Amino acid sequence: MRTPILILMSAIGVIGANSLLLSPVVTAVSESLDATTGEVMRAASAYGLGVAAAALLLAPLGDRIGAGRLLRMALLLLAAGLAASAAAPDAWMLAAAQVLCGLAAGAALPSIYTLAMVIAPKGREARVLGLVLSGWTVSMVLGVSVSAWATDLAGWRAVYGALAGIALLLWGAAVSLRGAGSPSGRATSPLTALRVPGILRGLLAAALLMMGFYGSYFFTGAHITQVLGHSTTQAGLLPLFYGIGFGLAVLLDPLLDRLGLARATAPVLLVIAASYVLLAAAAPNYALLLGAAVVWGVFQHLGLNLLVARLTALDLSQRGAIMGLYSTVTYLCVFAAPFSSSLLFAKWGLAGCLVLSALLALTGAAEALGLRRKPVSPDGAPA
């Protein structure tokens, strides 16, 4: 399983690097394109809208043609979108290029999550999924933090060009996954997935977790560079420390297999809420903020693992369509977060964004208490 896991992990790494990159380098991009911070961050919103649309309309193709084939098609489109981002002459063209990247990610992410569950041995789903999800650590450590340093050294266009080249390499390597995630023979769509019992509550849980994350993450870079007065490279260290925590959480994933999502979800979400409060308290001090980001990363990883396991267990024959709905909800949050949280950031700074994120996590914990009323097996499937 090592090679497939490495490919899936790396694919998430490139997708995640693109989706998270604009926050620490926003000042450099703004100056290069003669645009405001808000205009550049609209490219992040455009990316989220593209992901949401593709996840809704294209992800069900994975149930028909196979998740492996859909993943390869998406990686090729991603390479084109990243190359267009590198060449963008203004903020509007950057946003258009990011829509292409979003369409690719919206097809790729559901396929990746589906393939992770397909290749996982019975009883080790959380561990395998956790390893694949550690691709987000790759995206933060190598994709975002190193990219922020490279932006100071070579410029942001070179960073997007390098990511385009990596996406092309992964497209070639993923030929070994072409037959994985074989077609189920069942025609699926967002409508059929929406009829699956438990899907609406699962999507609500996704919205609460993701709106909380992106509503704060997108403004950490602006807080560090504009409020604390540090460089772009120093802003890139926060995703690095967050990513370290996210990666370390892999050591705790076997515990999720033993506890099951019914018992683990609410406590994990409560700690995520506490981590936002910790970040708010640490926000005035750069070093303390980096330390709090490690804690944030650990429990965000566990929360994401439990959420994906919850959704994929609802209907095995419609994993592609269900993961498409999940990605749609996630990236609608990516689209909405810069608009909603910018109002809080303008008035109360990063602390205002973090307080809202904590309230969303608490609401998610309350919703997750209902999972304990239903028999659930350790792998997350209804008993």
C-alpha positions in Angstrom: 0.0 0.0 0.0 3.0 2.4 0.4 3.1 3.6 -3.2 -0.7 4.3 -3.5 -0.7 6.1 -0.1 2.3 8.2 -1.2 0.6 9.2 -4.4 -2.6 10.1 -2.7 -0.8 12.0 0.1 1.2 14.0 -2.5 -1.8 14.8 -4.5 -3.5 16.3 -1.4 -0.2 18.1 -0.8 -0.3 19.9 -4.1 -4.0 20.7 -3.9 -3.6 21.9 -0.3 -0.6 24.0 -1.1 -2.5 25.9 -3.7 -5.6 26.3 -1.6 -3.6 27.6 1.4 -0.8 29.5 -0.3 -2.4 32.9 -0.8 -2.8 33.7 2.9 1.0 34.0 3.7 2.0 35.5 0.3 -1.0 37.8 -0.1 1.1 40.9 0.4 3.7 40.0 -2.2 1.0 39.1 -4.8 -0.9 42.3 -4.1 2.1 44.4 -4.7 3.0 42.5 -7.9 -0.4 42.8 -9.4 -1.1 46.3 -8.0 -4.2 45.0 -6.2 -5.6 45.2 -2.7 -5.5 42.4 -0.2 -9.2 41.9 -0.6 -8.9 41.7 -4.4 -6.2 39.0 -4.2 -8.1 37.0 -1.6 -11.1 36.9 -4.0 -9.0 34.5 -6.0 -9.2 32.2 -3.0 -12.9 32.6 -3.1 -13.0 31.9 -6.8 -11.0 28.7 -6.1 -13.5 27.6 -3.5 -16.4 28.3 -5.8 -14.7 26.2 -8.5 -14.1 23.3 -6.1 -17.7 23.4 -4.9 -19.1 23.3 -8.5 -16.8 20.5 -9.6 -17.4 18.4 -6.5 -21.1 18.7 -7.0 -21.1 18.0 -10.8 -18.0 16.0 -11.5 -17.3 13.9 -8.4 -20.1 11.4 -9.1 -18.2 10.5 -12.2 -15.9 8.6 -9.9 -18.7 6.1 -9.2 -19.2 5.6 -13.0 -15.7 5.6 -14.5 -13.6 4.8 -11.4 -12.0 7.0 -8.9 -8.5 6.3 -10.2 -9.3 7.5 -13.7 -11.1 10.6 -12.5 -8.1 11.5 -10.3 -5.7 11.4 -13.2 -7.9 13.6 -15.3 -8.1 16.1 -12.4 -4.4 16.2 -11.9 -3.9 17.2 -15.6 -6.4 20.0 -15.2 -4.7 21.1 -12.0 -1.4 21.5 -13.7 -2.9 23.7 -16.3 -4.6 25.9 -13.7 -1.4 26.3 -11.7 0.5 27.2 -14.8 -2.1 29.8 -15.7 -1.9 31.2 -12.1 1.9 31.7 -12.5 1.3 33.7 -15.7 -1.6 35.8 -14.5 -1.2 39.5 -15.4 -3.8 40.8 -12.9 -6.0 39.8 -10.0 -9.0 38.9 -12.3 -6.9 36.5 -14.4 -5.5 35.0 -11.2 -9.0 34.4 -10.0 -9.9 32.8 -13.4 -6.9 30.5 -13.2 -7.9 29.6 -9.7 -11.3 28.6 -10.9 -9.6 26.0 -13.1 -7.6 24.8 -10.1 -10.8 24.6 -8.1 -12.5 22.5 -10.8 -9.6 20.1 -10.7 -9.5 19.9 -6.9 -13.3 19.4 -6.7 -12.9 16.2 -8.9 -9.7 15.1 -7.3 -10.4 15.3 -3.5 -13.5 13.0 -3.5 -11.5 10.5 -5.6 -8.6 10.6 -3.2 -10.8 10.1 -0.1 -12.6 7.3 -1.9 -9.4 5.6 -2.9 -8.0 5.8 0.6 -11.0 3.9 1.9 -10.8 1.4 -1.0 -7.2 0.4 -0.4 -7.4 0.3 3.4 -7.5 -3.1 5.1 -10.6 -3.8 7.2 -10.2 -2.4 10.7 -7.3 0.0 9.7 -9.4 2.6 7.8 -8.6 5.5 10.2 -4.9 4.7 10.1 -4.7 4.6 6.3 -7.0 7.7 5.9 -4.9 9.5 8.5 -1.7 8.8 6.5 -3.4 10.1 3.3 -4.7 13.1 5.2 -1.2 13.9 6.3 -0.8 15.2 2.7 -2.2 18.4 4.3 0.9 18.4 6.4 3.0 18.1 3.2 1.1 21.0 1.8 1.7 23.2 4.8 5.3 22.3 5.5 6.6 22.0 1.9 3.8 23.6 0.0 3.0 26.7 2.1 5.9 27.4 4.4 8.7 26.6 1.9 6.7 28.5 -0.8 6.4 31.5 1.5 10.3 31.5 1.8 10.6 30.9 -1.9 8.3 33.8 -2.6 10.8 36.1 -0.8 13.6 34.5 -2.7 12.3 33.9 -6.3 8.8 35.4 -6.4 5.3 34.0 -6.2 5.1 33.2 -9.9 8.0 30.7 -9.6 6.2 29.0 -6.8 3.0 28.4 -8.8 5.1 27.2 -11.7 6.9 24.6 -9.5 3.5 23.4 -8.2 2.3 22.9 -11.8 5.4 20.8 -12.5 4.7 18.6 -9.5 1.1 18.1 -10.5 2.3 16.8 -13.9 4.7 14.4 -12.2 1.8 13.1 -10.1 -0.4 12.6 -13.1 2.3 10.3 -14.6 2.8 8.4 -11.3 -0.9 7.9 -10.8 -1.1 5.6 -13.8 -0.8 2.8 -11.3 -4.1 3.9 -9.7 -6.0 4.0 -13.0 -7.9 0.8 -12.3 -8.4 1.4 -8.5 -11.8 2.4 -7.2 -13.5 0.5 -9.9 -16.9 1.7 -11.2 -19.8 0.5 -9.0 -22.1 0.1 -12.0 -24.6 2.4 -10.3 -25.5 5.9 -11.7 -25.1 8.3 -8.8 -25.6 12.1 -8.5 -25.9 14.7 -5.8 -29.7 14.0 -5.7 -29.2 10.3 -5.0 -26.5 11.1 -2.4 -28.8 13.6 -0.7 -31.3 10.7 -0.1 -28.8 8.7 1.9 -29.9 8.6 5.6 -27.7 10.7 7.8 -26.2 12.8 4.9 -27.7 16.1 5.8 -26.4 16.0 9.4 -23.1 14.9 8.1 -22.9 17.8 5.7 -23.9 20.2 8.5 -21.0 18.8 10.6 -18.7 19.4 7.6 -19.9 23.0 7.2 -19.3 23.8 10.9 -15.8 22.3 11.0 -14.7 23.9 7.7 -16.2 27.3 8.1 -14.5 27.5 11.5 -11.1 26.5 10.1 -11.0 28.8 7.0 -12.7 31.7 8.7 -9.6 32.0 10.9 -6.9 30.5 8.8 -7.3 32.9 5.9 -6.5 35.9 8.2 -3.5 34.5 10.1 -1.1 35.7 7.4 -2.6 39.3 7.4 -2.5 39.3 11.2 1.2 38.3 11.3 2.4 40.7 8.5 0.0 43.7 9.1 -0.7 43.6 12.8 2.5 42.0 14.2 4.7 43.5 11.5 6.6 40.4 10.5 7.7 39.2 7.1 6.0 36.9 4.6 8.5 34.2 5.5 7.5 34.5 9.1 3.9 34.4 8.2 4.6 31.1 6.4 5.8 29.6 9.6 2.3 29.4 11.1 1.1 26.9 8.5 4.4 25.0 9.2 3.7 24.7 12.9 0.0 23.9 12.2 1.2 21.3 9.7 3.6 19.7 12.3 0.7 19.3 14.6 -1.5 17.9 11.8 1.2 15.4 11.0 1.9 14.4 14.6 -1.8 13.5 15.0 -1.2 10.4 12.8 0.2 8.8 16.0 -3.3 9.2 17.5 -5.3 7.8 14.6 -5.2 4.2 15.8 -7.0 5.4 18.9 -9.9 6.5 16.7 -10.1 3.0 15.2 -10.5 1.7 18.8 -12.9 4.3 20.1 -15.1 4.7 17.0 -16.4 8.0 15.7 -19.5 7.9 18.0 -17.5 8.3 21.1 -14.6 10.3 19.8 -16.2 13.1 17.7 -17.8 15.3 20.3 -14.7 15.4 22.6 -12.4 16.1 19.6 -14.6 19.0 18.6 -14.7 20.4 22.1 -10.9 20.5 22.1 -10.9 22.2 18.7 -13.1 24.9 20.2 -10.6 25.2 23.0 -7.7 25.5 20.5 -9.4 28.6 18.9 -9.6 30.2 22.4 -6.0 29.4 22.9 -5.1 30.9 19.6 -7.0 34.1 20.4 -5.2 34.4 23.7 -1.8 33.9 22.0 -2.5 36.2 19.0 -0.6 39.2 20.3 2.6 37.2 20.7 4.2 35.6 17.6 6.0 32.8 19.4 3.0 31.8 21.4 0.8 31.9 18.3 3.1 29.4 16.6 2.9 27.1 19.6 -0.9 27.2 19.7 -1.0 26.4 16.0 0.6 23.0 16.8 -2.3 22.1 19.1 -4.8 23.4 16.5 -3.3 21.1 13.9 -3.4 18.0 16.0 -7.1 18.2 16.7 -8.1 19.6 13.4 -6.6 16.4 11.8 -8.5 14.2 14.2 -11.7 16.1 13.5 -11.3 15.8 9.7 -10.5 12.1 10.0 -13.7 11.4 11.9 -15.8 13.5 9.6 -14.6 11.8 6.4 -15.0 8.3 8.0 -18.5 9.3 9.1 -19.5 10.3 5.6 -17.9 7.5 3.6 -19.6 4.9 5.8 -23.1 6.1 5.0 -23.3 4.3 1.6 -20.3 2.4 0.1 -21.8 2.4 -3.4 -22.1 6.2 -3.5 -18.8 7.2 -1.9 -17.9 9.4 -4.9 -21.2 11.3 -4.9 -21.1 11.7 -1.1 -17.5 12.9 -1.0 -18.5 15.3 -3.8 -21.2 16.8 -1.6 -18.6 17.0 1.2 -16.2 18.9 -1.0 -18.9 21.1 -2.2 -19.8 22.1 1.3 -16.1 22.5 2.3 -15.3 24.8 -0.6 -18.5 26.8 -0.3 -17.0 27.6 3.1 -13.7 28.5 1.4 -15.7 30.9 -0.8 -17.7 32.4 2.1 -15.0 32.7 4.7 -13.1 35.6 3.2 -16.3 37.6 3.0 -17.8 36.8 6.4 -14.6 36.9 8.4 -13.2 40.0 6.7 -15.9 42.0 8.6 -14.8 40.5 11.9 -11.1 41.0 11.1 -11.7 44.6 10.2 -13.4 45.4 13.5 -11.8 43.0 16.0 -8.8 41.6 14.3 -7.9 37.9 14.3 -9.4 37.4 17.7 -12.9 38.1 16.3 -12.4 35.4 13.6 -11.2 32.9 16.2 -14.2 33.5 18.6 -16.6 32.8 15.8 -14.6 29.6 14.9 -14.8 28.5 18.5 -18.6 28.9 18.5 -18.9 26.9 15.3 -16.8 24.1 16.8 -19.0 24.0 19.9 -22.1 23.8 17.8 -20.5 20.8 15.9 -19.8 19.1 19.3 -23.4 19.5 20.3 -24.5 18.0 17.0 -22.1 15.1 17.4 -23.7 14.1 20.7 -26.5 12.5 18.6 -24.0 10.0 17.2 -23.8 8.3 20.6 -27.4 7.4 20.5 -26.9 5.1 17.5 -24.9 1.9 17.5 -21.7 2.5 15.5 -18.9 0.0 14.9 -15.3 1.0 15.5 -14.7 1.7 11.8 -17.5 4.3 11.8 -20.2 2.3 10.0 -23.6 1.8 11.4 -23.8 -1.4 13.3 
